[in-house]
Amino acid sequence: MKLKRRPTPEISISFLDVISCGFGAIVLLLLIARTAEYSALEEGEPEQQSVAALQEQLFALRGETKILNRELVSKQEQLSDLRQRIARLREELASVNRKQRTPVDTTERDRLELALQILQEEMRRLLADRPRVENQVIGGIPVDSEYIIFIVDTSGSMFDFAWPRVRREMINILDIYPKVKGIQIMNDMGDYMFSGYRGKWIPDTPGRRKAIINRLASWNPFSNSSPVEGIQRAIRAFYAPDKKISLYVFGDDFTGGSIRQVLATVDRINTARRKGSPLVRIHTIGFPVHFLVPGGRAETATRFAALMRQLSYRNGGTFVGLNSLN
């Protein structure tokens, strides 16, 4: 007798197991994807918060700088007035001393000496209250160097659009160094402003400073918009272990090759072998020419800012990005 086989059902228990596992896997994938998305959002929040915090600190520092500048101007005006009054009193006192000594003259002399003493005490008080520069830093820029070298981008975009601002910034930097032992001016190719001082320091005198600013008005040698050559020649020509030197690099864009290669080149020539510290400070000033003029190359300007920020950071300096050409 033949046994009748049951017909195979279209949906078996094994098939249901496979379907259940498939649905479970999909649910797990959805949960993992949502968790990763939330994690990415949470990771991005601190960065946004840090940027906002830095912007708030920048605005606060700008406000404090304006207040300090106003206070400084006020103190300087008061000191100037006191010095003039002291000078007049000294002249009057000297005149009284030259006269024949009489009771009237003695009284007048005592009065002048008392007034002179009061004014001198007031001047000492103002000088004591005057804001002091800690660690020789002004506006975030260390100014402890005894020698300064300007490396200026003399390309067409700088000369045509930013040159008045270049002159003002050079004057501002010279003003924060009332007296140094030597100055030098080169362009980004390493060409000297004054060929007679090739490889030598320009003496720091009021006349030389005036000559530098006057010569800058029409100084326009060839430039390739890359500061590497100028930095290399400045360090090789002027570095000495007994000299504190600062480089100030002026520019608006970078048309050279690899930024990483430039940084590596400067690190190689500007790093002390034993201590690992930079031989000279490198400060950088960025002029926003290509962000403001029609047809500007924003890409090369952005590369310049990225290069200058890292260059100054690695070499003990400060990067200052200007926000206007006025």
WORA-V767226 format. One record per run of one state. SS is the DSSP state (hx for helix, st for strand, lp for the rest). FROM is the first residue (numbers start at 0). TO is the last residue. If there is no record, write none. Layout:
SS:FROM:TO
SS:FROM:TO
//
This chain:
lp:0:11
hx:12:97
lp:98:101
hx:102:128
lp:129:132
hx:133:135
st:136:137
lp:138:139
st:140:141
lp:142:145
st:146:151
lp:152:154
hx:155:160
lp:161:161
hx:162:174
lp:175:180
st:181:186
lp:187:190
st:191:191
lp:192:193
hx:194:196
lp:197:200
st:201:201
lp:202:204
hx:205:215
lp:216:226
hx:227:237
lp:238:243
st:244:250
lp:251:257
hx:258:268
lp:269:269
st:270:270
lp:271:276
st:277:277
lp:278:279
st:280:285
lp:286:287
hx:288:291
lp:292:296
hx:297:313
lp:314:317
st:318:320
lp:321:325
//
